[in-house]
Amino acid sequence: MIETDIIIIGAGPVGLFTVFEAGLLKLRCHLIDSLPQPGGQLTEIYPKKPIYDIPGYPTVDAGELIENLEAQIAPFKPTYTLGETAVSIEKDGDLHYIVTTNKGTRHRAPNIFIAGGLGVFEPRKPPIENIDEYEEKGVDYIIRDPKKFKDKKVVISGGGDSALDWAIYFVENEITAEVSLVHRRKEFRGHLDSVQKVIDYSNEGKINLITESEVVGLNGVEELNSVVIDSKTDGKYVKEVDNFIPLFGLKPKLGPIADWGLQIEKNAIKVDTTDYSTGIPGIYAVGDINTYEGKLKLILCGFHETTIAVQSAFKRIYPEKNLVLKYTTVNGVNGF
């Protein structure tokens, strides 16, 4: 059983900033996220996408923002359960809750912050008839451990930052025996620097770049051993591979949260804007996962919401203590 003061469901930017605001009040936090690393969709989908509405930053890449948030909360020593989905919440006495994940990991705390962004992310699968048969048998939608692909022949599909960045990563870290990047268009949607680097590696023979093509079939008896590529210029042909990695992004859904007895409106959790509570004592919803009159789905608004909610969470644990707002410009940031 993992014990803490606040369980944060969702390790995106708002979830991470919750750790900072809680830490200022000497409250410890543990974060749960279905993705294998902190950052939510900013890390998983568009780490190099520029963001223009973060105060103090004329522009900041999404990945850089997450790195800065992680550095900001480091003094408060957050702990994590990553690659697991929170599936149930149960009451434990008058004050505490127990949150259990799909892998059976149990967490106990008096406060729960649901900061799940748009919900649980599921991979967007390509329309290949038998793709489910090869999941974890050669087909991966998310790369959790790059070493898994050591000395393998890998085909990546996709035209965004994730596909480009992983192809580059495999080459620069000399992981794969061969890496091919398949995209149905000539043009890529990713960061221009990444596109140019892929083209350069292709010219050097380090990446097998296959454009105007799609992977349309998978073959293998017990595990994947080849893919069928449909090329606009060359027609259909079979390519031997060890792994196929379609990186077409992730799609959000509310997931198990929908069954937790919360007030749901248009796939979001209704909250009281006094403290962004859900109507269930000790359970708060902050960031894009919540809804109220005038709601704006901005990271900036999520930062504000969780700052207010943390004050309420403190009072729930220490109802007799007089909480006085202390400015960090005066007191600094004192970690644990």
QUIUR-V431408 format. One record per pair of residues at least 4 apart in sequence whose ideal C-beta (glycine too) atoms are under 8 Angstrom apart, sorted by the first residue. I is the first residue (numbers start at 0). J is the second residue. Records with the same first field share a line. If there is no record, write none. Layout:
I: J ; J
//
This chain:
0: 97 ; 105 ; 106 ; 107
1: 29 ; 78 ; 80 ; 104 ; 105 ; 106 ; 107
2: 106 ; 107 ; 108
3: 27 ; 28 ; 29 ; 78 ; 106 ; 107 ; 108
4: 21 ; 26 ; 27 ; 28 ; 108 ; 109 ; 110 ; 312 ; 316
5: 17 ; 21 ; 26 ; 27 ; 28 ; 29 ; 108 ; 110 ; 111 ; 112 ; 309 ; 312
6: 28 ; 29 ; 31 ; 96 ; 98 ; 106 ; 108 ; 110 ; 111 ; 112
7: 14 ; 17 ; 18 ; 28 ; 29 ; 30 ; 31 ; 111 ; 112 ; 114
8: 14 ; 30 ; 31 ; 32 ; 85 ; 98 ; 111 ; 112 ; 113 ; 114 ; 115 ; 256
9: 13 ; 14 ; 30 ; 31 ; 32 ; 39 ; 113 ; 114 ; 115 ; 116 ; 286 ; 288
10: 14 ; 15 ; 30 ; 31 ; 32 ; 34 ; 37 ; 38 ; 39 ; 79 ; 81 ; 114
11: 15 ; 32 ; 37 ; 38 ; 39 ; 40 ; 41 ; 114 ; 115 ; 116 ; 286
12: 16 ; 38 ; 39 ; 41 ; 64 ; 65 ; 68 ; 286 ; 298 ; 301 ; 302
13: 17 ; 114 ; 116 ; 285 ; 286 ; 287 ; 298 ; 301 ; 302 ; 304 ; 305
14: 18 ; 30 ; 32 ; 37 ; 39 ; 112 ; 114 ; 286
15: 19 ; 30 ; 37 ; 38 ; 65 ; 68 ; 69 ; 72 ; 77
16: 20 ; 68 ; 71 ; 72 ; 301 ; 302 ; 305 ; 306
17: 21 ; 28 ; 112 ; 114 ; 285 ; 305 ; 308 ; 309
18: 22 ; 28 ; 30 ; 72 ; 75 ; 77
19: 23 ; 68 ; 71 ; 72 ; 75
20: 24 ; 305 ; 306 ; 309
21: 26 ; 27 ; 28 ; 75 ; 309 ; 312
22: 26 ; 27 ; 28 ; 72 ; 74 ; 75 ; 332 ; 334 ; 335
23: 325 ; 327 ; 332
24: 309 ; 310 ; 313 ; 322
25: 335
26: 110 ; 309 ; 312 ; 313 ; 316
27: 75 ; 76 ; 77 ; 335
28: 75 ; 77 ; 78
29: 77 ; 78 ; 79 ; 80 ; 106 ; 108
30: 37 ; 77 ; 78 ; 79 ; 80
31: 79 ; 80 ; 81 ; 83 ; 84 ; 85 ; 98 ; 100 ; 106
32: 37 ; 39 ; 79 ; 80 ; 81 ; 82 ; 83
33: 82 ; 83 ; 84 ; 119 ; 120
34: 38 ; 39 ; 42 ; 43 ; 81 ; 82 ; 120 ; 141
35: 81 ; 82 ; 141 ; 143
36: 42 ; 43 ; 81
37: 42 ; 65 ; 69 ; 79 ; 81
38: 42 ; 43 ; 46 ; 61 ; 62 ; 65
39: 43 ; 116
40: 44 ; 45 ; 116 ; 117 ; 120 ; 249 ; 251
41: 45 ; 46 ; 48 ; 61 ; 62 ; 64 ; 65
42: 46 ; 61 ; 62 ; 65
43: 120 ; 141 ; 161 ; 249
44: 159 ; 160 ; 161 ; 248 ; 249
45: 61 ; 159 ; 160
46: 60 ; 61 ; 62 ; 65 ; 160 ; 164
47: 60 ; 61 ; 62 ; 160 ; 164 ; 189 ; 190 ; 192 ; 193
48: 60 ; 61 ; 160 ; 190
49: 58 ; 59 ; 60 ; 61
50: 56 ; 58 ; 59 ; 60 ; 61 ; 64 ; 298
51: 57 ; 58
52: 297 ; 298 ; 299
53: 59 ; 64 ; 298 ; 299
54: 299
56: 64
59: 63 ; 64 ; 67
60: 64
61: 65
62: 66
63: 67
64: 68
65: 69
66: 70
67: 71
68: 72
69: 73
72: 77
73: 334
74: 332 ; 333 ; 334 ; 335
75: 334 ; 335
76: 334 ; 335
80: 100 ; 104 ; 106
82: 143
83: 100 ; 101 ; 102 ; 104
84: 100 ; 101 ; 119 ; 254 ; 255
85: 98 ; 99 ; 100 ; 255 ; 256
86: 99 ; 100 ; 101 ; 255
87: 98 ; 99 ; 255 ; 259
88: 96 ; 97 ; 98 ; 111 ; 259 ; 282
89: 96 ; 97 ; 99
90: 95 ; 96
91: 95 ; 96 ; 97 ; 107
94: 109 ; 281 ; 315 ; 316
95: 107 ; 108 ; 109
96: 107 ; 108 ; 109 ; 111 ; 281 ; 282
97: 105 ; 106 ; 107
98: 105 ; 106 ; 107 ; 108 ; 111
99: 103 ; 104 ; 105 ; 106
100: 104 ; 105 ; 106
109: 281 ; 312 ; 315 ; 316
110: 281 ; 282 ; 283 ; 312 ; 315 ; 316
111: 281 ; 282 ; 283
112: 283 ; 284 ; 285 ; 305 ; 308 ; 312
113: 256 ; 268 ; 277 ; 282 ; 283 ; 284 ; 285 ; 288 ; 289
114: 284 ; 285 ; 286 ; 288 ; 301 ; 305
115: 119 ; 254 ; 256 ; 286 ; 288
116: 251 ; 286 ; 287 ; 288
117: 251 ; 287 ; 288
118: 251 ; 252 ; 253 ; 254 ; 256 ; 266 ; 288
119: 251 ; 252 ; 253 ; 254 ; 255 ; 256
120: 249 ; 250 ; 251
121: 249 ; 250 ; 251 ; 252
122: 140 ; 141 ; 245 ; 247 ; 248 ; 249 ; 250
123: 247 ; 248 ; 249 ; 250
124: 130 ; 140 ; 245 ; 247
125: 130 ; 156 ; 213 ; 214 ; 245 ; 247
127: 214 ; 215 ; 216 ; 217
128: 216
129: 133 ; 216 ; 217
130: 134 ; 138 ; 217
132: 136 ; 217
133: 137 ; 138 ; 217 ; 219 ; 222 ; 223 ; 243
134: 138 ; 139 ; 140
135: 139
136: 219 ; 221 ; 222 ; 223
137: 217 ; 219 ; 222 ; 223 ; 224 ; 240 ; 241 ; 242 ; 243
138: 217 ; 223 ; 242 ; 243 ; 244 ; 245
139: 147 ; 242 ; 243 ; 244
140: 244 ; 245 ; 246
142: 147 ; 148 ; 165 ; 244
143: 147
145: 165 ; 168 ; 169 ; 172 ; 174
146: 174
148: 153 ; 169 ; 174 ; 175 ; 241 ; 242
149: 174 ; 175
150: 174 ; 175 ; 176
151: 175 ; 176 ; 241 ; 242
152: 175 ; 176 ; 177 ; 179 ; 239 ; 240 ; 241 ; 242
153: 169 ; 175 ; 177 ; 178 ; 179 ; 240 ; 241 ; 242 ; 243 ; 244
154: 178 ; 179 ; 180 ; 181 ; 214 ; 226 ; 238 ; 240 ; 242 ; 243 ; 244
155: 162 ; 165 ; 166 ; 178 ; 179 ; 180 ; 181 ; 244 ; 245 ; 246
156: 162 ; 180 ; 181 ; 182 ; 213 ; 214 ; 243 ; 244 ; 245 ; 246 ; 247
157: 161 ; 162 ; 163 ; 180 ; 182 ; 245 ; 246 ; 247 ; 248
158: 162 ; 163 ; 182 ; 183 ; 184 ; 186 ; 187 ; 188 ; 189
159: 163 ; 187 ; 188 ; 189 ; 246 ; 247 ; 248
160: 164 ; 188 ; 189 ; 190 ; 193
161: 165 ; 246 ; 248
162: 166 ; 180 ; 182 ; 189 ; 246
163: 167 ; 180 ; 187 ; 189 ; 190 ; 193 ; 194 ; 196 ; 197
164: 168 ; 189 ; 193
165: 169 ; 244 ; 246
166: 170 ; 178 ; 180 ; 197 ; 200 ; 206
167: 171 ; 193 ; 196 ; 197 ; 200 ; 206
168: 172 ; 174
169: 174 ; 175 ; 178
170: 175 ; 178 ; 200 ; 205 ; 206
177: 207
178: 205 ; 206 ; 207
179: 206 ; 207 ; 208 ; 209 ; 238 ; 240
180: 197 ; 206 ; 207 ; 208 ; 209
181: 209 ; 210 ; 212 ; 213 ; 214 ; 228
182: 187 ; 209 ; 210 ; 211 ; 212
183: 210 ; 211 ; 212 ; 213
184: 210 ; 211
185: 210 ; 211
187: 193 ; 194 ; 197
189: 193 ; 194
190: 194
191: 195
192: 196
193: 197
194: 198
195: 199
196: 200
197: 201 ; 206 ; 208
198: 202 ; 208
199: 203
200: 205 ; 206
201: 205 ; 206 ; 207 ; 208
209: 228 ; 230
211: 230 ; 231 ; 232
212: 228 ; 229 ; 230 ; 231 ; 233
213: 228 ; 229
214: 226 ; 227 ; 228 ; 229 ; 243 ; 245
215: 227 ; 228 ; 229 ; 235
216: 226 ; 227
217: 223 ; 225 ; 226 ; 227 ; 243
218: 223 ; 224 ; 225 ; 226 ; 227 ; 237
219: 223 ; 224 ; 225
220: 224
223: 240 ; 241 ; 242 ; 243
224: 239 ; 240 ; 241
225: 237 ; 238 ; 239 ; 240
226: 237 ; 238 ; 240 ; 243
227: 235 ; 236 ; 237 ; 238
228: 235 ; 236 ; 237 ; 238
229: 234 ; 235
230: 234 ; 235 ; 236
252: 266
253: 257 ; 263 ; 266
255: 259
256: 261 ; 268 ; 288
257: 263
260: 279
261: 268 ; 269 ; 277 ; 278 ; 279 ; 282 ; 284
262: 268 ; 269 ; 277 ; 278
263: 267 ; 268 ; 269
264: 268 ; 269 ; 290
265: 290
267: 287 ; 288 ; 289 ; 290 ; 294
268: 277 ; 284 ; 288 ; 289 ; 290
269: 277 ; 278 ; 289 ; 290 ; 291
270: 275 ; 276 ; 277 ; 283 ; 284 ; 289 ; 290 ; 291
271: 275 ; 276 ; 277 ; 278 ; 291
272: 291 ; 292
274: 283 ; 307 ; 308 ; 310 ; 311
275: 283 ; 284 ; 285 ; 289 ; 304 ; 305 ; 307 ; 308 ; 311
276: 280 ; 282 ; 283 ; 308 ; 311
277: 282 ; 283 ; 284
280: 315
281: 312 ; 315
283: 305 ; 308 ; 311 ; 312
284: 288 ; 289
285: 289 ; 301 ; 304 ; 305 ; 308
286: 298 ; 300 ; 301 ; 304 ; 305
287: 296 ; 301
289: 294 ; 304
290: 294
294: 300
295: 300
296: 300
297: 301
298: 302
299: 303
300: 304
301: 305
302: 306
303: 307
304: 308
305: 309
306: 310
307: 311
308: 312
309: 313
310: 314 ; 322
311: 315
312: 316
313: 317 ; 320 ; 322
314: 318 ; 320 ; 322
317: 322
325: 329 ; 330
326: 330
327: 331 ; 332
//
